C-alpha cells in the first residue's frame, strides 16, 4: 500500500511542478518584485483551470503524504 502511495506522490509532485512553472510563465520579472501591483487581473479560462487543478493536486499531495506517514508508523 505504501508503494502505491509513493507512486501517486511522485506523479502528483511532477504534475504540481509542471503546473507551477506554467503559471509562472505569464508573470513578468517586474511583477514578481512588486511592479504593476495596482492592476488587478482576474484569472479566466485556462489560467483559472490551471489554478484550480494546482489547488486540488496540492490537497491530494498533502493527503497522500499524511496517509503515507500514518501507514509507515
mmCIF file of the N, C-alpha and C atoms, coordinates in Angstrom:
data_MODEL
# 
_entry.id   MODEL 
# 
loop_
_atom_site.group_PDB 
_atom_site.id 
_atom_site.type_symbol 
_atom_site.label_atom_id 
_atom_site.label_alt_id 
_atom_site.label_comp_id 
_atom_site.label_asym_id 
_atom_site.label_entity_id 
_atom_site.label_seq_id 
_atom_site.pdbx_PDB_ins_code 
_atom_site.Cartn_x 
_atom_site.Cartn_y 
_atom_site.Cartn_z 
_atom_site.occupancy 
_atom_site.B_iso_or_equiv 
_atom_site.pdbx_formal_charge 
_atom_site.auth_seq_id 
_atom_site.auth_comp_id 
_atom_site.auth_asym_id 
_atom_site.auth_atom_id 
_atom_site.pdbx_PDB_model_num 
ATOM 1   N N  . UNK A 1 1  ? 0.825   -1.197 0.000   1.00 0.00 ? 1  UNK A N  1 
ATOM 2   C CA . UNK A 1 1  ? 0.000   0.000  0.000   1.00 0.00 ? 1  UNK A CA 1 
ATOM 3   C C  . UNK A 1 1  ? 0.868   1.260  0.000   1.00 0.00 ? 1  UNK A C  1 
ATOM 4   N N  . UNK A 1 2  ? 1.935   1.231  0.781   1.00 0.00 ? 2  UNK A N  1 
ATOM 5   C CA . UNK A 1 2  ? 2.817   2.389  0.859   1.00 0.00 ? 2  UNK A CA 1 
ATOM 6   C C  . UNK A 1 2  ? 3.509   2.620  -0.487  1.00 0.00 ? 2  UNK A C  1 
ATOM 7   N N  . UNK A 1 3  ? 3.827   1.551  -1.186  1.00 0.00 ? 3  UNK A N  1 
ATOM 8   C CA . UNK A 1 3  ? 4.453   1.682  -2.501  1.00 0.00 ? 3  UNK A CA 1 
ATOM 9   C C  . UNK A 1 3  ? 3.539   2.428  -3.471  1.00 0.00 ? 3  UNK A C  1 
ATOM 10  N N  . UNK A 1 4  ? 2.253   2.098  -3.461  1.00 0.00 ? 4  UNK A N  1 
ATOM 11  C CA . UNK A 1 4  ? 1.307   2.778  -4.337  1.00 0.00 ? 4  UNK A CA 1 
ATOM 12  C C  . UNK A 1 4  ? 1.158   4.248  -3.962  1.00 0.00 ? 4  UNK A C  1 
ATOM 13  N N  . UNK A 1 5  ? 1.175   4.538  -2.668  1.00 0.00 ? 5  UNK A N  1 
ATOM 14  C CA . UNK A 1 5  ? 1.101   5.933  -2.229  1.00 0.00 ? 5  UNK A CA 1 
ATOM 15  C C  . UNK A 1 5  ? 2.329   6.719  -2.686  1.00 0.00 ? 5  UNK A C  1 
ATOM 16  N N  . UNK A 1 6  ? 3.496   6.071  -2.640  1.00 0.00 ? 6  UNK A N  1 
ATOM 17  C CA . UNK A 1 6  ? 4.712   6.740  -3.098  1.00 0.00 ? 6  UNK A CA 1 
ATOM 18  C C  . UNK A 1 6  ? 4.664   7.021  -4.598  1.00 0.00 ? 6  UNK A C  1 
ATOM 19  N N  . UNK A 1 7  ? 4.123   6.088  -5.353  1.00 0.00 ? 7  UNK A N  1 
ATOM 20  C CA . UNK A 1 7  ? 3.994   6.295  -6.797  1.00 0.00 ? 7  UNK A CA 1 
ATOM 21  C C  . UNK A 1 7  ? 3.026   7.441  -7.089  1.00 0.00 ? 7  UNK A C  1 
ATOM 22  N N  . UNK A 1 8  ? 1.909   7.475  -6.360  1.00 0.00 ? 8  UNK A N  1 
ATOM 23  C CA . UNK A 1 8  ? 0.943   8.563  -6.526  1.00 0.00 ? 8  UNK A CA 1 
ATOM 24  C C  . UNK A 1 8  ? 1.588   9.891  -6.160  1.00 0.00 ? 8  UNK A C  1 
ATOM 25  N N  . UNK A 1 9  ? 2.376   9.923  -5.091  1.00 0.00 ? 9  UNK A N  1 
ATOM 26  C CA . UNK A 1 9  ? 3.054   11.159 -4.689  1.00 0.00 ? 9  UNK A CA 1 
ATOM 27  C C  . UNK A 1 9  ? 4.025   11.642 -5.755  1.00 0.00 ? 9  UNK A C  1 
ATOM 28  N N  . UNK A 1 10 ? 4.739   10.737 -6.365  1.00 0.00 ? 10 UNK A N  1 
ATOM 29  C CA . UNK A 1 10 ? 5.691   11.124 -7.413  1.00 0.00 ? 10 UNK A CA 1 
ATOM 30  C C  . UNK A 1 10 ? 4.950   11.728 -8.609  1.00 0.00 ? 10 UNK A C  1 
ATOM 31  N N  . UNK A 1 11 ? 3.871   11.087 -9.017  1.00 0.00 ? 11 UNK A N  1 
ATOM 32  C CA . UNK A 1 11 ? 3.103   11.584 -10.162 1.00 0.00 ? 11 UNK A CA 1 
ATOM 33  C C  . UNK A 1 11 ? 2.484   12.946 -9.854  1.00 0.00 ? 11 UNK A C  1 
ATOM 34  N N  . UNK A 1 12 ? 1.898   13.077 -8.659  1.00 0.00 ? 12 UNK A N  1 
ATOM 35  C CA . UNK A 1 12 ? 1.272   14.347 -8.277  1.00 0.00 ? 12 UNK A CA 1 
ATOM 36  C C  . UNK A 1 12 ? 2.314   15.449 -8.142  1.00 0.00 ? 12 UNK A C  1 
ATOM 37  N N  . UNK A 1 13 ? 3.482   15.126 -7.597  1.00 0.00 ? 13 UNK A N  1 
ATOM 38  C CA . UNK A 1 13 ? 4.508   16.158 -7.433  1.00 0.00 ? 13 UNK A CA 1 
ATOM 39  C C  . UNK A 1 13 ? 5.028   16.635 -8.778  1.00 0.00 ? 13 UNK A C  1 
ATOM 40  N N  . UNK A 1 14 ? 5.186   15.744 -9.739  1.00 0.00 ? 14 UNK A N  1 
ATOM 41  C CA . UNK A 1 14 ? 5.620   16.153 -11.085 1.00 0.00 ? 14 UNK A CA 1 
ATOM 42  C C  . UNK A 1 14 ? 4.556   17.045 -11.723 1.00 0.00 ? 14 UNK A C  1 
ATOM 43  N N  . UNK A 1 15 ? 3.293   16.674 -11.567 1.00 0.00 ? 15 UNK A N  1 
ATOM 44  C CA . UNK A 1 15 ? 2.212   17.493 -12.123 1.00 0.00 ? 15 UNK A CA 1 
ATOM 45  C C  . UNK A 1 15 ? 2.172   18.868 -11.451 1.00 0.00 ? 15 UNK A C  1 
ATOM 46  N N  . UNK A 1 16 ? 2.403   18.920 -10.140 1.00 0.00 ? 16 UNK A N  1 
ATOM 47  C CA . UNK A 1 16 ? 2.432   20.201 -9.428  1.00 0.00 ? 16 UNK A CA 1 
ATOM 48  C C  . UNK A 1 16 ? 3.575   21.082 -9.919  1.00 0.00 ? 16 UNK A C  1 
ATOM 49  N N  . UNK A 1 17 ? 4.733   20.490 -10.134 1.00 0.00 ? 17 UNK A N  1 
ATOM 50  C CA . UNK A 1 17 ? 5.880   21.258 -10.626 1.00 0.00 ? 17 UNK A CA 1 
ATOM 51  C C  . UNK A 1 17 ? 5.578   21.824 -12.002 1.00 0.00 ? 17 UNK A C  1 
ATOM 52  N N  . UNK A 1 18 ? 5.017   21.003 -12.878 1.00 0.00 ? 18 UNK A N  1 
ATOM 53  C CA . UNK A 1 18 ? 4.711   21.455 -14.239 1.00 0.00 ? 18 UNK A CA 1 
ATOM 54  C C  . UNK A 1 18 ? 3.675   22.583 -14.213 1.00 0.00 ? 18 UNK A C  1 
ATOM 55  N N  . UNK A 1 19 ? 2.621   22.416 -13.433 1.00 0.00 ? 19 UNK A N  1 
ATOM 56  C CA . UNK A 1 19 ? 1.590   23.454 -13.365 1.00 0.00 ? 19 UNK A CA 1 
ATOM 57  C C  . UNK A 1 19 ? 2.121   24.744 -12.767 1.00 0.00 ? 19 UNK A C  1 
ATOM 58  N N  . UNK A 1 20 ? 2.972   24.642 -11.767 1.00 0.00 ? 20 UNK A N  1 
ATOM 59  C CA . UNK A 1 20 ? 3.543   25.837 -11.156 1.00 0.00 ? 20 UNK A CA 1 
ATOM 60  C C  . UNK A 1 20 ? 4.435   26.588 -12.133 1.00 0.00 ? 20 UNK A C  1 
ATOM 61  N N  . UNK A 1 21 ? 5.239   25.863 -12.880 1.00 0.00 ? 21 UNK A N  1 
ATOM 62  C CA . UNK A 1 21 ? 6.106   26.506 -13.861 1.00 0.00 ? 21 UNK A CA 1 
ATOM 63  C C  . UNK A 1 21 ? 5.280   27.150 -14.973 1.00 0.00 ? 21 UNK A C  1 
ATOM 64  N N  . UNK A 1 22 ? 4.231   26.486 -15.424 1.00 0.00 ? 22 UNK A N  1 
ATOM 65  C CA . UNK A 1 22 ? 3.389   27.044 -16.467 1.00 0.00 ? 22 UNK A CA 1 
ATOM 66  C C  . UNK A 1 22 ? 2.662   28.300 -15.999 1.00 0.00 ? 22 UNK A C  1 
ATOM 67  N N  . UNK A 1 23 ? 2.256   28.344 -14.742 1.00 0.00 ? 23 UNK A N  1 
ATOM 68  C CA . UNK A 1 23 ? 1.578   29.522 -14.231 1.00 0.00 ? 23 UNK A CA 1 
ATOM 69  C C  . UNK A 1 23 ? 2.547   30.683 -14.062 1.00 0.00 ? 23 UNK A C  1 
ATOM 70  N N  . UNK A 1 24 ? 3.784   30.413 -13.715 1.00 0.00 ? 24 UNK A N  1 
ATOM 71  C CA . UNK A 1 24 ? 4.760   31.469 -13.527 1.00 0.00 ? 24 UNK A CA 1 
ATOM 72  C C  . UNK A 1 24 ? 5.263   32.046 -14.825 1.00 0.00 ? 24 UNK A C  1 
ATOM 73  N N  . UNK A 1 25 ? 4.986   31.396 -15.946 1.00 0.00 ? 25 UNK A N  1 
ATOM 74  C CA . UNK A 1 25 ? 5.474   31.858 -17.237 1.00 0.00 ? 25 UNK A CA 1 
ATOM 75  C C  . UNK A 1 25 ? 4.823   33.180 -17.652 1.00 0.00 ? 25 UNK A C  1 
ATOM 76  N N  . UNK A 1 26 ? 3.573   33.390 -17.272 1.00 0.00 ? 26 UNK A N  1 
ATOM 77  C CA . UNK A 1 26 ? 2.861   34.600 -17.669 1.00 0.00 ? 26 UNK A CA 1 
ATOM 78  C C  . UNK A 1 26 ? 3.235   35.816 -16.827 1.00 0.00 ? 26 UNK A C  1 
ATOM 79  N N  . UNK A 1 27 ? 3.771   35.607 -15.654 1.00 0.00 ? 27 UNK A N  1 
ATOM 80  C CA . UNK A 1 27 ? 4.131   36.725 -14.788 1.00 0.00 ? 27 UNK A CA 1 
ATOM 81  C C  . UNK A 1 27 ? 5.506   37.233 -15.173 1.00 0.00 ? 27 UNK A C  1 
ATOM 82  N N  . UNK A 1 28 ? 5.601   38.522 -15.399 1.00 0.00 ? 28 UNK A N  1 
ATOM 83  C CA . UNK A 1 28 ? 6.873   39.116 -15.773 1.00 0.00 ? 28 UNK A CA 1 
ATOM 84  C C  . UNK A 1 28 ? 7.782   39.295 -14.576 1.00 0.00 ? 28 UNK A C  1 
ATOM 85  N N  . UNK A 1 29 ? 9.043   39.625 -14.836 1.00 0.00 ? 29 UNK A N  1 
ATOM 86  C CA . UNK A 1 29 ? 10.012  39.808 -13.763 1.00 0.00 ? 29 UNK A CA 1 
ATOM 87  C C  . UNK A 1 29 ? 9.652   41.011 -12.905 1.00 0.00 ? 29 UNK A C  1 
ATOM 88  N N  . UNK A 1 30 ? 9.141   42.064 -13.514 1.00 0.00 ? 30 UNK A N  1 
ATOM 89  C CA . UNK A 1 30 ? 8.750   43.248 -12.757 1.00 0.00 ? 30 UNK A CA 1 
ATOM 90  C C  . UNK A 1 30 ? 7.603   42.969 -11.809 1.00 0.00 ? 30 UNK A C  1 
ATOM 91  N N  . UNK A 1 31 ? 6.694   42.149 -12.232 1.00 0.00 ? 31 UNK A N  1 
ATOM 92  C CA . UNK A 1 31 ? 5.556   41.810 -11.391 1.00 0.00 ? 31 UNK A CA 1 
ATOM 93  C C  . UNK A 1 31 ? 5.981   40.965 -10.196 1.00 0.00 ? 31 UNK A C  1 
ATOM 94  N N  . UNK A 1 32 ? 7.016   40.155 -10.383 1.00 0.00 ? 32 UNK A N  1 
ATOM 95  C CA . UNK A 1 32 ? 7.491   39.309 -9.298  1.00 0.00 ? 32 UNK A CA 1 
ATOM 96  C C  . UNK A 1 32 ? 8.032   40.144 -8.143  1.00 0.00 ? 32 UNK A C  1 
ATOM 97  N N  . UNK A 1 33 ? 8.637   41.280 -8.458  1.00 0.00 ? 33 UNK A N  1 
ATOM 98  C CA . UNK A 1 33 ? 9.228   42.118 -7.428  1.00 0.00 ? 33 UNK A CA 1 
ATOM 99  C C  . UNK A 1 33 ? 8.327   43.279 -7.021  1.00 0.00 ? 33 UNK A C  1 
ATOM 100 N N  . UNK A 1 34 ? 7.046   43.194 -7.311  1.00 0.00 ? 34 UNK A N  1 
ATOM 101 C CA . UNK A 1 34 ? 6.099   44.176 -6.822  1.00 0.00 ? 34 UNK A CA 1 
ATOM 102 C C  . UNK A 1 34 ? 5.664   45.209 -7.833  1.00 0.00 ? 34 UNK A C  1 
ATOM 103 N N  . UNK A 1 35 ? 6.162   45.165 -9.046  1.00 0.00 ? 35 UNK A N  1 
ATOM 104 C CA . UNK A 1 35 ? 5.725   46.103 -10.072 1.00 0.00 ? 35 UNK A CA 1 
ATOM 105 C C  . UNK A 1 35 ? 4.339   45.749 -10.567 1.00 0.00 ? 35 UNK A C  1 
ATOM 106 N N  . UNK A 1 36 ? 3.636   46.722 -11.104 1.00 0.00 ? 36 UNK A N  1 
ATOM 107 C CA . UNK A 1 36 ? 2.278   46.537 -11.629 1.00 0.00 ? 36 UNK A CA 1 
ATOM 108 C C  . UNK A 1 36 ? 1.318   45.995 -10.581 1.00 0.00 ? 36 UNK A C  1 
ATOM 109 N N  . UNK A 1 37 ? 1.515   46.386 -9.327  1.00 0.00 ? 37 UNK A N  1 
ATOM 110 C CA . UNK A 1 37 ? 0.644   45.871 -8.271  1.00 0.00 ? 37 UNK A CA 1 
ATOM 111 C C  . UNK A 1 37 ? -0.699  46.591 -8.242  1.00 0.00 ? 37 UNK A C  1 
ATOM 112 N N  . UNK A 1 38 ? -0.817  47.738 -8.946  1.00 0.00 ? 38 UNK A N  1 
ATOM 113 C CA . UNK A 1 38 ? -2.069  48.478 -8.934  1.00 0.00 ? 38 UNK A CA 1 
ATOM 114 C C  . UNK A 1 38 ? -3.117  47.853 -9.862  1.00 0.00 ? 38 UNK A C  1 
ATOM 115 N N  . UNK A 1 39 ? -2.680  47.028 -10.795 1.00 0.00 ? 39 UNK A N  1 
ATOM 116 C CA . UNK A 1 39 ? -3.608  46.412 -11.736 1.00 0.00 ? 39 UNK A CA 1 
ATOM 117 C C  . UNK A 1 39 ? -3.972  45.019 -11.228 1.00 0.00 ? 39 UNK A C  1 
ATOM 118 N N  . UNK A 1 40 ? -5.236  44.806 -11.021 1.00 0.00 ? 40 UNK A N  1 
ATOM 119 C CA . UNK A 1 40 ? -5.707  43.508 -10.542 1.00 0.00 ? 40 UNK A CA 1 
ATOM 120 C C  . UNK A 1 40 ? -6.245  42.731 -11.727 1.00 0.00 ? 40 UNK A C  1 
ATOM 121 N N  . UNK A 1 41 ? -5.584  41.624 -12.056 1.00 0.00 ? 41 UNK A N  1 
ATOM 122 C CA . UNK A 1 41 ? -6.028  40.799 -13.169 1.00 0.00 ? 41 UNK A CA 1 
ATOM 123 C C  . UNK A 1 41 ? -6.747  39.568 -12.631 1.00 0.00 ? 41 UNK A C  1 
ATOM 124 N N  . UNK A 1 42 ? -7.870  39.247 -13.212 1.00 0.00 ? 42 UNK A N  1 
ATOM 125 C CA . UNK A 1 42 ? -8.593  38.054 -12.806 1.00 0.00 ? 42 UNK A CA 1 
ATOM 126 C C  . UNK A 1 42 ? -8.195  36.897 -13.705 1.00 0.00 ? 42 UNK A C  1 
ATOM 127 N N  . UNK A 1 43 ? -8.249  35.718 -13.144 1.00 0.00 ? 43 UNK A N  1 
ATOM 128 C CA . UNK A 1 43 ? -7.929  34.515 -13.912 1.00 0.00 ? 43 UNK A CA 1 
ATOM 129 C C  . UNK A 1 43 ? -9.151  34.108 -14.721 1.00 0.00 ? 43 UNK A C  1 
ATOM 130 N N  . UNK A 1 44 ? -8.909  33.778 -15.978 1.00 0.00 ? 44 UNK A N  1 
ATOM 131 C CA . UNK A 1 44 ? -10.003 33.335 -16.836 1.00 0.00 ? 44 UNK A CA 1 
ATOM 132 C C  . UNK A 1 44 ? -9.529  32.183 -17.683 1.00 0.00 ? 44 UNK A C  1 
ATOM 133 N N  . UNK A 1 45 ? -10.445 31.317 -18.039 1.00 0.00 ? 45 UNK A N  1 
ATOM 134 C CA . UNK A 1 45 ? -10.168 30.235 -18.977 1.00 0.00 ? 45 UNK A CA 1 
ATOM 135 C C  . UNK A 1 45 ? -9.140  29.242 -18.463 1.00 0.00 ? 45 UNK A C  1 
ATOM 136 N N  . UNK A 1 46 ? -8.070  29.092 -19.222 1.00 0.00 ? 46 UNK A N  1 
ATOM 137 C CA . UNK A 1 46 ? -7.050  28.096 -18.917 1.00 0.00 ? 46 UNK A CA 1 
ATOM 138 C C  . UNK A 1 46 ? -6.310  28.439 -17.627 1.00 0.00 ? 46 UNK A C  1 
ATOM 139 N N  . UNK A 1 47 ? -6.077  29.735 -17.381 1.00 0.00 ? 47 UNK A N  1 
ATOM 140 C CA . UNK A 1 47 ? -5.382  30.133 -16.151 1.00 0.00 ? 47 UNK A CA 1 
ATOM 141 C C  . UNK A 1 47 ? -6.180  29.739 -14.918 1.00 0.00 ? 47 UNK A C  1 
ATOM 142 N N  . UNK A 1 48 ? -7.490  29.945 -14.961 1.00 0.00 ? 48 UNK A N  1 
ATOM 143 C CA . UNK A 1 48 ? -8.332  29.595 -13.828 1.00 0.00 ? 48 UNK A CA 1 
ATOM 144 C C  . UNK A 1 48 ? -8.366  28.084 -13.614 1.00 0.00 ? 48 UNK A C  1 
ATOM 145 N N  . UNK A 1 49 ? -8.456  27.346 -14.713 1.00 0.00 ? 49 UNK A N  1 
ATOM 146 C CA . UNK A 1 49 ? -8.453  25.888 -14.619 1.00 0.00 ? 49 UNK A CA 1 
ATOM 147 C C  . UNK A 1 49 ? -7.137  25.375 -14.054 1.00 0.00 ? 49 UNK A C  1 
ATOM 148 N N  . UNK A 1 50 ? -6.020  25.918 -14.529 1.00 0.00 ? 50 UNK A N  1 
ATOM 149 C CA . UNK A 1 50 ? -4.706  25.503 -14.021 1.00 0.00 ? 50 UNK A CA 1 
ATOM 150 C C  . UNK A 1 50 ? -4.567  25.843 -12.544 1.00 0.00 ? 50 UNK A C  1 
ATOM 151 N N  . UNK A 1 51 ? -5.078  26.996 -12.137 1.00 0.00 ? 51 UNK A N  1 
ATOM 152 C CA . UNK A 1 51 ? -5.029  27.396 -10.730 1.00 0.00 ? 51 UNK A CA 1 
ATOM 153 C C  . UNK A 1 51 ? -5.831  26.435 -9.860  1.00 0.00 ? 51 UNK A C  1 
ATOM 154 N N  . UNK A 1 52 ? -7.046  26.104 -10.305 1.00 0.00 ? 52 UNK A N  1 
ATOM 155 C CA . UNK A 1 52 ? -7.889  25.189 -9.529  1.00 0.00 ? 52 UNK A CA 1 
ATOM 156 C C  . UNK A 1 52 ? -7.299  23.785 -9.480  1.00 0.00 ? 52 UNK A C  1 
ATOM 157 N N  . UNK A 1 53 ? -6.732  23.315 -10.582 1.00 0.00 ? 53 UNK A N  1 
ATOM 158 C CA . UNK A 1 53 ? -6.105  21.987 -10.606 1.00 0.00 ? 53 UNK A CA 1 
ATOM 159 C C  . UNK A 1 53 ? -4.887  21.965 -9.686  1.00 0.00 ? 53 UNK A C  1 
ATOM 160 N N  . UNK A 1 54 ? -4.143  23.069 -9.622  1.00 0.00 ? 54 UNK A N  1 
ATOM 161 C CA . UNK A 1 54 ? -2.999  23.149 -8.721  1.00 0.00 ? 54 UNK A CA 1 
ATOM 162 C C  . UNK A 1 54 ? -3.430  23.021 -7.269  1.00 0.00 ? 54 UNK A C  1 
ATOM 163 N N  . UNK A 1 55 ? -4.515  23.674 -6.910  1.00 0.00 ? 55 UNK A N  1 
ATOM 164 C CA . UNK A 1 55 ? -5.034  23.575 -5.538  1.00 0.00 ? 55 UNK A CA 1 
ATOM 165 C C  . UNK A 1 55 ? -5.478  22.145 -5.238  1.00 0.00 ? 55 UNK A C  1 
ATOM 166 N N  . UNK A 1 56 ? -6.185  21.527 -6.167  1.00 0.00 ? 56 UNK A N  1 
ATOM 167 C CA . UNK A 1 56 ? -6.657  20.157 -5.959  1.00 0.00 ? 56 UNK A CA 1 
ATOM 168 C C  . UNK A 1 56 ? -5.480  19.196 -5.822  1.00 0.00 ? 56 UNK A C  1 
ATOM 169 N N  . UNK A 1 57 ? -4.472  19.343 -6.688  1.00 0.00 ? 57 UNK A N  1 
ATOM 170 C CA . UNK A 1 57 ? -3.306  18.462 -6.610  1.00 0.00 ? 57 UNK A CA 1 
ATOM 171 C C  . UNK A 1 57 ? -2.509  18.669 -5.331  1.00 0.00 ? 57 UNK A C  1 
ATOM 172 N N  . UNK A 1 58 ? -2.455  19.894 -4.844  1.00 0.00 ? 58 UNK A N  1 
ATOM 173 C CA . UNK A 1 58 ? -1.732  20.124 -3.593  1.00 0.00 ? 58 UNK A CA 1 
ATOM 174 C C  . UNK A 1 58 ? -2.448  19.487 -2.409  1.00 0.00 ? 58 UNK A C  1 
ATOM 175 N N  . UNK A 1 59 ? -3.775  19.498 -2.433  1.00 0.00 ? 59 UNK A N  1 
ATOM 176 C CA . UNK A 1 59 ? -4.543  18.817 -1.371  1.00 0.00 ? 59 UNK A CA 1 
ATOM 177 C C  . UNK A 1 59 ? -4.340  17.307 -1.468  1.00 0.00 ? 59 UNK A C  1 
ATOM 178 N N  . UNK A 1 60 ? -4.354  16.766 -2.683  1.00 0.00 ? 60 UNK A N  1 
ATOM 179 C CA . UNK A 1 60 ? -4.120  15.325 -2.865  1.00 0.00 ? 60 UNK A CA 1 
ATOM 180 C C  . UNK A 1 60 ? -2.724  14.954 -2.390  1.00 0.00 ? 60 UNK A C  1 
ATOM 181 N N  . UNK A 1 61 ? -1.726  15.796 -2.719  1.00 0.00 ? 61 UNK A N  1 
ATOM 182 C CA . UNK A 1 61 ? -0.358  15.523 -2.285  1.00 0.00 ? 61 UNK A CA 1 
ATOM 183 C C  . UNK A 1 61 ? -0.260  15.538 -0.762  1.00 0.00 ? 61 UNK A C  1 
ATOM 184 N N  . UNK A 1 62 ? -0.904  16.509 -0.125  1.00 0.00 ? 62 UNK A N  1 
ATOM 185 C CA . UNK A 1 62 ? -0.889  16.583 1.333   1.00 0.00 ? 62 UNK A CA 1 
ATOM 186 C C  . UNK A 1 62 ? -1.539  15.356 1.958   1.00 0.00 ? 62 UNK A C  1 
ATOM 187 N N  . UNK A 1 63 ? -2.678  14.954 1.431   1.00 0.00 ? 63 UNK A N  1 
ATOM 188 C CA . UNK A 1 63 ? -3.386  13.803 1.999   1.00 0.00 ? 63 UNK A CA 1 
ATOM 189 C C  . UNK A 1 63 ? -2.614  12.499 1.802   1.00 0.00 ? 63 UNK A C  1 
ATOM 190 N N  . UNK A 1 64 ? -2.011  12.310 0.632   1.00 0.00 ? 64 UNK A N  1 
ATOM 191 C CA . UNK A 1 64 ? -1.242  11.101 0.418   1.00 0.00 ? 64 UNK A CA 1 
ATOM 192 C C  . UNK A 1 64 ? 0.028   11.085 1.283   1.00 0.00 ? 64 UNK A C  1 
ATOM 193 N N  . UNK A 1 65 ? 0.612   12.258 1.498   1.00 0.00 ? 65 UNK A N  1 
ATOM 194 C CA . UNK A 1 65 ? 1.783   12.330 2.379   1.00 0.00 ? 65 UNK A CA 1 
ATOM 195 C C  . UNK A 1 65 ? 1.402   11.967 3.806   1.00 0.00 ? 65 UNK A C  1 
ATOM 196 N N  . UNK A 1 66 ? 0.281   12.518 4.263   1.00 0.00 ? 66 UNK A N  1 
ATOM 197 C CA . UNK A 1 66 ? -0.181  12.239 5.612   1.00 0.00 ? 66 UNK A CA 1 
ATOM 198 C C  . UNK A 1 66 ? -0.537  10.757 5.767   1.00 0.00 ? 66 UNK A C  1 
ATOM 199 N N  . UNK A 1 67 ? -1.212  10.201 4.786   1.00 0.00 ? 67 UNK A N  1 
ATOM 200 C CA . UNK A 1 67 ? -1.579  8.789  4.831   1.00 0.00 ? 67 UNK A CA 1 
ATOM 201 C C  . UNK A 1 67 ? -0.343  7.893  4.782   1.00 0.00 ? 67 UNK A C  1 
ATOM 202 N N  . UNK A 1 68 ? 0.649   8.273  4.027   1.00 0.00 ? 68 UNK A N  1 
ATOM 203 C CA . UNK A 1 68 ? 1.870   7.509  3.947   1.00 0.00 ? 68 UNK A CA 1 
ATOM 204 C C  . UNK A 1 68 ? 2.601   7.487  5.282   1.00 0.00 ? 68 UNK A C  1 
ATOM 205 N N  . UNK A 1 69 ? 2.638   8.621  5.961   1.00 0.00 ? 69 UNK A N  1 
ATOM 206 C CA . UNK A 1 69 ? 3.285   8.683  7.278   1.00 0.00 ? 69 UNK A CA 1 
ATOM 207 C C  . UNK A 1 69 ? 2.521   7.845  8.294   1.00 0.00 ? 69 UNK A C  1 
ATOM 208 N N  . UNK A 1 70 ? 1.204   7.912  8.244   1.00 0.00 ? 70 UNK A N  1 
ATOM 209 C CA . UNK A 1 70 ? 0.394   7.146  9.187   1.00 0.00 ? 70 UNK A CA 1 
ATOM 210 C C  . UNK A 1 70 ? 0.573   5.640  8.981   1.00 0.00 ? 70 UNK A C  1 
ATOM 211 N N  . UNK A 1 71 ? 0.612   5.207  7.728   1.00 0.00 ? 71 UNK A N  1 
ATOM 212 C CA . UNK A 1 71 ? 0.747   3.776  7.439   1.00 0.00 ? 71 UNK A CA 1 
ATOM 213 C C  . UNK A 1 71 ? 2.147   3.243  7.741   1.00 0.00 ? 71 UNK A C  1 
ATOM 214 N N  . UNK A 1 72 ? 3.167   4.089  7.665   1.00 0.00 ? 72 UNK A N  1 
ATOM 215 C CA . UNK A 1 72 ? 4.523   3.622  7.924   1.00 0.00 ? 72 UNK A CA 1 
ATOM 216 C C  . UNK A 1 72 ? 4.818   3.495  9.405   1.00 0.00 ? 72 UNK A C  1 
ATOM 217 N N  . UNK A 1 73 ? 4.072   4.195  10.237  1.00 0.00 ? 73 UNK A N  1 
ATOM 218 C CA . UNK A 1 73 ? 4.361   4.111  11.675  1.00 0.00 ? 73 UNK A CA 1 
ATOM 219 C C  . UNK A 1 73 ? 3.564   3.058  12.391  1.00 0.00 ? 73 UNK A C  1 
# 
